[in-house]
């Protein structure tokens, strides 16, 4: 029974890593395409890398304030990236 749970947890971990990598690529591509106006997008990409490390190293990511702040920063970066693509 533990083997199924371990396989499922490993699959979920790989899926999360793939999603984080895909989001990081989107943010970095958006930062490069914005040129001089890439401050928010680059900050969101850096925050995403910090979040990925924070999830595995510290238990404070479970608090709602940390989750909300991370969501706001990454959301602002995505809005800046997608807003540039609409032009």
HELIX and SHEET records of a PDB file:
HELIX    1   1 UNK A    2  UNK A   34  1                                  33    
HELIX    2   2 UNK A   35  UNK A   37  5                                   3    
HELIX    3   3 UNK A   39  UNK A   57  1                                  19    
HELIX    4   4 UNK A   59  UNK A   62  5                                   4    
HELIX    5   5 UNK A   64  UNK A   85  1                                  22    
END                                                                             
